[in-house]
Amino acid sequence: MSLIILGSGGHARVCFDLIRATYPDLVFWGFIDNEKQVDTNVDEIYGVVGCDDDLERFFKKGLADSAVIGFSAMEKRQEMFDKLIKIGYFLPNVVHKIAYVERSIELGYGNQIMHGAIISSNAKIFNNCIINTNSVVSHDCIIHDNVHVAPGATLAGSVEIGENTLIGMNTSVYFGKKIGKNCVISNGVSIDYNVEDNKIIKRRI
């Protein structure tokens, strides 16, 4: 595999460090960024090699066959995920070597599991999700496409999260609860009830 990362900001650099630490034999080519010129340095070795408009050409020329989405903006993540799949790119799961992932889980593709995350028995994670630093996904949870479980969030057992939903930092979701699609759960919220689609739940102050 020859891999590129879309984006070159903070999340992209986190993904790059994760990949470099966990998959040292993987061939990395460079970063894709619409806002920076080619050859702009991102790392002491690697830099920007092109923009979104170059993706199909790079794939057809065999310059890159795999990609990681290196930004967390959810609508754009799903748009780029769909574009990359249509072109033919492989989107690997990237799992930090210091994440705790049980063998019994089901994992789609294009997911990012960060440092210190815990995913327990029989959880199911679909595609293009971020399970961020020190978050907990307990047993039998179901995480649909393009969900971001932010740093420090905790999902109790048998929680289900709908697609395109953000679970904020240090938020807790109680056992067996269901959160719909296209929701935003703010930081530090405790959810002990089901949440319908398209809801924004803010922390009470």
C-alpha positions as CSV (number, residue, x, y, z in Angstrom):
1,M,0.0,0.0,0.0
2,S,1.0,3.6,-0.7
3,L,-1.0,5.8,1.6
4,I,-2.0,9.5,1.6
5,I,-3.6,11.5,4.3
6,L,-6.3,14.0,3.4
7,G,-5.7,17.3,5.3
8,S,-2.5,18.5,7.0
9,G,-3.8,20.1,10.2
10,G,-3.9,18.9,13.8
11,H,-6.0,15.8,13.2
12,A,-4.0,14.8,10.2
13,R,-0.8,15.0,12.1
14,V,-2.3,12.9,14.9
15,C,-3.2,10.3,12.3
16,F,0.2,10.5,10.8
17,D,1.9,9.9,14.2
18,L,-0.5,7.0,14.9
19,I,0.3,5.4,11.5
20,R,4.0,5.9,11.9
21,A,4.1,4.4,15.4
22,T,1.8,1.5,14.7
23,Y,2.5,0.5,11.1
24,P,6.2,1.2,10.6
25,D,6.4,-0.8,7.3
26,L,3.6,1.1,5.6
27,V,4.6,3.3,2.7
28,F,3.5,6.8,3.3
29,W,3.5,9.3,0.3
30,G,2.2,12.6,1.6
31,F,-0.6,14.9,2.5
32,I,-3.5,16.2,0.4
33,D,-4.6,19.8,1.2
34,N,-6.6,22.3,-0.8
35,E,-5.3,25.3,1.1
36,K,-1.6,24.7,0.9
37,Q,0.8,24.7,-2.0
38,V,2.5,21.5,-3.1
39,D,5.8,20.8,-1.2
40,T,4.6,22.7,1.9
41,N,6.3,20.9,4.8
42,V,4.0,19.2,7.3
43,D,6.7,17.0,8.8
44,E,10.5,17.1,8.7
45,I,10.3,14.6,5.8
46,Y,6.8,14.7,4.3
47,G,4.8,17.5,2.8
48,V,1.7,18.3,0.7
49,V,1.7,16.4,-2.6
50,G,-1.6,17.7,-4.1
51,C,-5.2,18.7,-3.6
52,D,-8.6,16.9,-3.8
53,D,-8.7,17.4,-7.5
54,D,-5.6,15.2,-7.8
55,L,-7.0,12.2,-6.1
56,E,-8.4,10.4,-9.1
57,R,-5.2,11.0,-11.1
58,F,-3.0,9.8,-8.3
59,F,-5.0,6.6,-8.0
60,K,-5.1,5.9,-11.8
61,K,-1.3,6.4,-12.0
62,G,-0.7,4.0,-9.1
63,L,0.9,6.7,-6.9
64,A,-1.5,6.0,-4.0
65,D,-4.0,3.3,-3.4
66,S,-5.0,3.9,0.2
67,A,-6.1,6.9,2.1
68,V,-6.9,8.2,5.6
69,I,-9.2,11.1,6.2
70,G,-7.2,13.5,8.4
71,F,-9.9,15.9,9.6
72,S,-12.8,15.7,11.9
73,A,-15.5,17.9,10.2
74,M,-18.2,15.3,9.9
75,E,-20.1,16.4,6.8
76,K,-16.9,16.8,4.9
77,R,-15.6,13.4,6.2
78,Q,-18.6,11.6,4.8
79,E,-18.3,13.5,1.5
80,M,-14.7,12.5,1.1
81,F,-15.2,9.0,2.3
82,D,-17.8,8.5,-0.5
83,K,-15.5,10.1,-3.1
84,L,-12.5,8.0,-2.2
85,I,-14.5,4.8,-2.3
86,K,-16.0,5.7,-5.7
87,I,-12.5,6.3,-7.1
88,G,-11.3,2.9,-5.7
89,Y,-9.2,3.8,-2.7
90,F,-8.8,1.4,0.2
91,L,-9.6,3.1,3.5
92,P,-7.8,1.1,6.2
93,N,-8.7,1.0,9.9
94,V,-6.0,2.7,11.9
95,V,-5.7,1.5,15.4
96,H,-3.2,2.9,17.9
97,K,-1.0,0.2,19.4
98,I,-2.0,1.5,22.9
99,A,-5.7,1.1,22.3
100,Y,-7.6,-1.8,23.8
101,V,-9.8,-3.5,21.2
102,E,-11.3,-6.9,22.0
103,R,-11.1,-9.6,19.3
104,S,-14.9,-10.1,19.3
105,I,-15.7,-6.7,17.9
106,E,-16.9,-6.1,14.3
107,L,-15.1,-3.3,12.6
108,G,-15.9,-1.8,9.2
109,Y,-13.3,0.3,7.4
110,G,-11.9,3.8,7.4
111,N,-12.1,3.9,11.2
112,Q,-9.6,5.7,13.5
113,I,-9.1,4.3,17.0
114,M,-6.9,6.6,19.0
115,H,-4.5,6.3,21.9
116,G,-6.0,4.8,25.0
117,A,-9.4,4.1,23.5
118,I,-11.2,1.0,24.9
119,I,-13.6,-1.1,22.8
120,S,-15.2,-4.0,24.6
121,S,-16.7,-7.3,23.6
122,N,-19.1,-7.7,20.7
123,A,-19.2,-4.0,19.9
124,K,-19.9,-3.2,16.3
125,I,-18.4,-0.2,14.6
126,F,-19.5,0.5,11.0
127,N,-17.4,2.8,8.7
128,N,-15.5,6.1,8.9
129,C,-15.8,6.6,12.6
130,I,-13.4,8.2,15.1
131,I,-13.1,6.6,18.5
132,N,-10.9,9.3,20.1
133,T,-8.3,9.4,22.8
134,N,-9.3,7.7,26.1
135,S,-12.9,7.1,25.1
136,V,-14.8,3.9,26.1
137,V,-17.2,1.9,23.9
138,S,-18.5,-0.8,26.2
139,H,-19.8,-4.3,25.3
140,D,-22.5,-4.8,22.6
141,C,-22.5,-1.1,21.5
142,I,-23.5,-0.4,17.9
143,I,-21.8,2.6,16.3
144,H,-23.1,3.5,12.8
145,D,-21.3,5.3,10.0
146,N,-19.4,8.6,10.4
147,V,-19.7,8.9,14.2
148,H,-17.2,10.7,16.3
149,V,-16.8,9.6,19.9
150,A,-14.7,12.5,21.3
151,P,-11.9,12.2,23.9
152,G,-13.0,10.9,27.3
153,A,-16.5,10.0,26.3
154,T,-18.0,6.8,27.8
155,L,-20.7,4.7,26.2
156,A,-22.1,2.0,28.6
157,G,-23.1,-1.4,27.3
158,S,-25.6,-1.9,24.5
159,V,-25.7,1.8,23.5
160,E,-26.5,2.5,19.8
161,I,-25.3,5.7,18.1
162,G,-26.8,6.7,14.7
163,E,-24.8,7.9,11.7
164,N,-23.3,11.3,11.5
165,T,-23.5,11.9,15.3
166,L,-21.0,13.6,17.6
167,I,-20.6,12.4,21.2
168,G,-18.8,15.3,23.0
169,M,-15.8,15.1,25.3
170,N,-16.4,13.6,28.7
171,T,-20.0,12.8,27.9
172,S,-21.6,9.6,29.4
173,V,-24.4,7.6,27.8
174,Y,-26.2,5.2,30.0
175,F,-26.7,1.5,29.4
176,G,-29.0,0.5,26.5
177,K,-29.8,4.0,25.4
178,K,-30.1,5.0,21.7
179,I,-29.0,8.2,20.1
180,G,-30.3,9.0,16.7
181,K,-28.5,10.1,13.5
182,N,-27.3,13.6,12.8
183,C,-27.1,14.5,16.5
184,V,-24.7,16.7,18.5
185,I,-24.2,15.8,22.1
186,S,-22.2,18.6,23.8
187,N,-19.2,18.1,26.1
188,G,-19.8,16.8,29.6
189,V,-23.5,15.7,29.2
190,S,-25.0,12.6,30.9
191,I,-27.5,10.9,28.7
192,D,-30.0,8.6,30.5
193,Y,-32.7,8.7,27.9
194,N,-33.1,8.0,24.1
195,V,-32.3,10.9,21.8
196,E,-34.3,11.3,18.5
197,D,-32.6,12.1,15.2
198,N,-31.3,15.6,14.4
199,K,-31.2,16.8,18.0
200,I,-28.6,19.0,19.7
201,I,-28.2,18.3,23.4
202,K,-26.5,21.0,25.3
203,R,-25.0,20.8,28.8
204,R,-27.2,22.6,31.4
205,I,-25.2,25.2,33.3
